[in-house]
């Protein structure tokens, strides 16, 4: 690591500290494998980021013939009225939706009721098993999305949401346990920035399959290119684009991603693909120390730090 890189990381850590964020960042060049990060191995609850492994496991089971992507599922109405949840979560009446369309709702608009309809077909433990079969480690899938909807936020009036965030900030333990179950890494769906970059690498650069005659080791099943392409397509159509997208989406680049938000957690993982052929996997997992529900400044800071890390890697390519 060069002196300039050391100075950059020191500056970014200071910016995060002054902005009220604890951050875990990793940026990887998908061609060279070069990477740069800030505390990329810290395990955190992942909130809606779990919808990427859920989509992957669902599509892999469709490919194997264990599920029918065209099968229509009846989804009961969520009838949630608190701010935040989207899609079926806010429906007042039951809906009948095909499995592949539930994937769109779950991944692209982060609809948690759609995700739970998919979890009914592929429970959390089975999602984890598929990840293991594909050689993807470091992401623990323990519960459905419904459990994320039962946080202290739902028990406060909208004017008192800051109290729920204060609890989230102050009720943790040094070992990353927490009085709020959804923030306790021994009970929540969890992962690291590195684990999600590994997942993105597998999606954007699938390994050759053993049956290709390529000589690849059969100890871990390779991710099928068709499944990887479908997940990439879902992430490309992500409609929640207020966090890292402003720093990576342009006429000369595309940004495919998934966000995750829960109490004081703000995450986003994705891949930026440049017109010149360079591609970078980026994972940002953060905890805010500011007791407020809406924090556009934190979202902007996440994007700025991630972009400066990407710029550092990109400068090595020139």
C-alpha positions in Angstrom: 0.0 0.0 0.0 1.4 3.4 -1.0 1.8 6.5 1.1 -0.9 8.2 -1.0 -3.3 5.3 -0.4 -2.6 5.4 3.3 -3.4 9.1 3.3 -6.6 8.6 1.3 -7.8 5.9 3.7 -7.0 8.1 6.7 -8.9 11.0 5.1 -11.9 8.9 4.4 -12.0 7.4 7.9 -12.0 11.0 9.2 -14.8 12.0 6.8 -16.9 9.1 7.9 -16.3 9.8 11.6 -17.2 13.5 11.2 -20.3 12.5 9.2 -21.6 10.2 12.0 -21.0 6.9 10.1 -19.2 3.7 11.0 -18.4 2.3 7.6 -17.4 -1.0 6.0 -16.3 -0.5 2.4 -14.8 -2.7 -0.3 -14.2 -1.9 -4.0 -12.7 -4.6 -6.3 -11.6 -4.5 -9.9 -13.5 -7.4 -11.5 -10.8 -7.9 -14.1 -7.6 -7.8 -12.0 -8.9 -8.6 -8.6 -7.2 -5.6 -7.1 -9.2 -4.1 -4.2 -9.2 -1.3 -1.7 -11.4 -1.0 1.4 -12.1 0.2 4.9 -12.8 -2.5 7.5 -14.3 -4.8 4.8 -14.6 -7.8 7.1 -16.9 -6.4 9.8 -20.0 -8.5 10.1 -23.3 -6.5 10.1 -27.0 -7.2 9.8 -27.7 -6.8 6.1 -31.5 -5.9 6.0 -32.8 -6.0 2.4 -29.4 -7.0 0.9 -30.5 -10.5 1.7 -32.9 -10.3 -1.3 -30.0 -10.8 -3.6 -29.2 -14.3 -2.2 -32.9 -15.0 -2.1 -33.2 -14.1 -5.8 -30.1 -16.2 -6.6 -31.4 -19.3 -4.7 -34.9 -19.0 -6.3 -33.6 -18.7 -9.8 -31.1 -21.6 -9.2 -34.0 -23.8 -8.0 -36.1 -22.7 -11.1 -33.1 -23.8 -13.3 -32.9 -27.2 -11.6 -36.7 -27.7 -12.1 -37.5 -27.6 -8.4 -39.7 -24.5 -8.9 -41.8 -23.2 -11.7 -41.1 -19.5 -12.5 -44.5 -19.1 -14.0 -46.4 -20.5 -11.0 -48.9 -18.0 -9.6 -48.8 -17.5 -5.9 -51.6 -15.8 -3.8 -50.0 -13.2 -1.6 -52.1 -11.8 1.3 -52.2 -8.0 1.7 -49.6 -6.4 3.9 -51.7 -3.4 4.9 -48.7 -1.6 6.3 -49.2 2.1 6.9 -45.9 3.2 8.5 -43.5 5.0 6.2 -40.9 2.9 4.3 -42.3 -0.5 3.0 -43.2 -0.7 -0.7 -45.3 -2.7 -3.1 -47.4 -5.6 -1.8 -46.5 -4.6 1.8 -48.9 -1.7 1.4 -51.6 -3.6 -0.6 -55.1 -3.7 0.9 -56.3 -6.8 -1.0 -54.8 -10.2 -1.9 -52.8 -10.5 -5.1 -52.0 -13.3 -7.4 -48.5 -13.1 -8.8 -46.1 -15.4 -10.7 -42.8 -16.4 -9.0 -40.7 -14.6 -11.6 -42.7 -11.4 -11.0 -42.3 -11.7 -7.3 -38.6 -11.7 -8.0 -38.9 -8.4 -9.7 -40.9 -6.9 -6.9 -38.6 -8.2 -4.2 -35.3 -7.2 -5.8 -36.1 -4.1 -7.9 -38.5 -2.2 -5.5 -37.4 -4.1 -2.3 -40.9 -5.3 -1.6 -40.6 -7.4 1.6 -44.0 -9.1 1.2 -42.9 -10.3 -2.2 -39.7 -11.5 -0.7 -41.5 -13.4 2.1 -43.7 -15.1 -0.6 -40.4 -16.3 -2.1 -39.1 -17.3 1.3 -42.2 -19.5 1.7 -41.0 -21.4 -1.4 -37.3 -21.4 -0.4 -36.9 -20.9 3.4 -33.9 -19.1 4.8 -32.0 -22.3 5.7 -32.4 -23.5 2.1 -31.2 -20.2 0.7 -28.1 -20.6 2.8 -27.6 -24.2 1.6 -27.7 -23.0 -2.1 -25.1 -20.3 -1.3 -22.9 -23.0 0.3 -23.3 -25.3 -2.7 -22.2 -22.5 -5.0 -19.1 -21.8 -2.8 -20.4 -18.5 -1.6 -19.4 -17.9 2.1 -19.8 -15.2 4.7 -23.6 -14.4 4.3 -25.9 -15.9 7.0 -29.6 -16.2 6.1 -31.6 -16.9 9.2 -35.0 -15.3 9.0 -37.7 -13.9 6.6 -38.3 -10.2 6.0 -41.4 -10.1 8.2 -39.2 -10.0 11.3 -37.6 -6.8 10.0 -41.0 -5.2 10.1 -41.3 -5.6 13.9 -38.7 -3.1 15.1 -39.1 -0.3 17.6 -39.9 2.1 14.8 -43.4 0.5 14.5 -44.0 1.2 18.2 -43.4 5.0 18.1 -45.4 7.8 16.6 -43.8 9.2 13.4 -42.7 12.3 15.4 -40.8 10.0 17.8 -38.9 7.9 15.3 -35.6 9.4 16.5 -36.2 7.5 19.8 -36.1 4.2 17.9 -32.8 5.2 16.2 -31.3 6.3 19.5 -32.1 2.8 20.9 -30.5 1.2 17.8 -27.4 3.3 18.3 -27.0 2.9 22.1 -28.2 -0.7 22.8 -25.4 -2.6 21.2 -22.6 -4.6 22.9 -18.9 -4.7 22.1 -19.4 -8.2 20.5 -22.0 -6.8 18.1 -24.9 -8.3 20.1 -27.9 -6.0 20.5 -31.1 -5.6 22.5 -32.9 -5.1 19.2 -32.9 -8.7 17.7 -32.8 -7.4 14.1 -29.4 -5.7 14.9 -27.9 -8.7 16.8 -25.4 -10.5 14.5 -26.1 -13.8 16.2 -29.8 -13.7 15.2 -30.0 -11.4 12.2 -29.3 -12.1 8.5 -25.7 -11.0 8.3 -22.8 -10.5 6.0 -19.6 -8.5 5.3 -18.6 -6.1 2.6 -16.1 -8.8 1.4 -18.8 -11.5 1.3 -21.0 -9.3 -0.9 -18.2 -8.4 -3.2 -17.5 -12.1 -3.6 -21.1 -12.6 -4.4 -21.0 -9.8 -7.0 -17.9 -11.3 -8.5 -19.7 -14.6 -8.9 -22.6 -12.9 -10.6 -20.6 -10.7 -13.0 -17.8 -13.2 -13.7 -19.3 -16.7 -13.3 -16.7 -19.5 -13.0 -16.6 -22.2 -15.8 -18.9 -25.1 -14.9 -17.2 -28.5 -14.2 -19.2 -30.1 -17.0 -17.6 -27.7 -19.5 -14.5 -29.9 -19.7 -12.6 -26.9 -18.4 -11.0 -28.9 -15.6 -12.6 -26.8 -12.9 -12.7 -28.4 -9.4 -16.1 -29.9 -8.7 -15.9 -29.3 -5.0 -18.2 -26.3 -5.3 -20.9 -26.1 -7.9 -20.3 -23.1 -10.3 -23.0 -20.5 -10.7 -24.9 -21.0 -13.9 -24.4 -18.2 -16.4 -28.1 -18.0 -17.1 -28.9 -17.6 -13.4 -26.2 -15.0 -13.0 -27.5 -13.0 -16.0 -31.0 -13.0 -14.5 -29.8 -11.7 -11.2 -27.7 -9.0 -12.9 -30.8 -8.0 -14.8 -32.8 -7.6 -11.7 -30.1 -5.5 -10.0 -29.8 -3.3 -13.2 -33.5 -2.5 -12.8 -33.2 -1.5 -9.1 -35.5 1.6 -8.7 -34.0 2.8 -5.4 -31.3 5.0 -6.6 -30.7 7.8 -4.1 -27.7 6.4 -2.3 -24.7 5.4 -4.4 -26.3 5.8 -7.8 -25.6 9.5 -8.1 -21.8 8.8 -7.9 -21.7 5.9 -10.3 -24.6 6.1 -12.9 -23.9 8.2 -16.0 -24.1 8.2 -19.8 -20.6 6.5 -19.7 -21.3 3.9 -17.0 -24.1 1.7 -15.7 -24.8 1.0 -12.0 -26.6 -2.2 -11.0 -27.3 -2.5 -7.3 -29.4 -3.4 -4.2 -29.9 -1.3 -1.1 -30.6 -2.3 2.5 -32.0 0.0 5.2 -33.0 -0.8 8.8 -33.1 1.6 11.7 -29.6 3.1 11.7 -28.2 0.7 9.0 -27.6 2.0 5.5 -26.2 -0.3 2.9 -25.8 -0.7 -0.8 -23.9 -3.2 -3.0 -23.5 -3.1 -6.7 -21.3 -3.1 -9.8 -20.4 -0.1 -11.9 -19.6 -1.0 -15.6 -17.7 1.7 -17.6 -17.9 2.2 -21.3 -14.1 1.6 -21.6 -14.6 -2.0 -20.3 -13.6 -1.5 -16.7 -16.0 -2.9 -14.0 -15.9 -2.6 -10.2 -17.8 -4.5 -7.5 -18.6 -2.2 -4.6 -20.1 -3.0 -1.2 -20.9 -0.4 1.4 -22.3 -1.4 4.8 -22.7 1.4 7.3 -24.1 2.2 10.8 -25.2 5.8 11.5 -24.5 7.3 14.9 -27.1 10.1 14.3 -30.6 9.5 15.8 -32.7 10.4 12.8 -34.7 8.5 10.2 -34.0 10.6 7.2 -30.3 11.3 6.6 -29.6 12.3 3.0 -26.2 13.6 4.0 -25.3 10.1 5.2 -26.4 8.6 1.8 -24.3 11.2 0.0 -21.3 10.6 2.1 -21.5 6.8 1.5 -21.4 7.5 -2.3 -18.6 10.0 -2.0 -16.4 7.6 0.0 -17.1 4.7 -2.3 -16.4 6.8 -5.4 -13.0 8.0 -4.0 -12.1 4.4 -3.4 -13.1 3.4 -6.9 -11.2 6.4 -8.3 -8.0 5.2 -6.5 -8.3 1.7 -8.1 -9.2 3.2 -11.5 -6.1 5.4 -11.4 -3.9 2.3 -11.1 -5.3 1.1 -14.4 -4.3 4.2 -16.4 
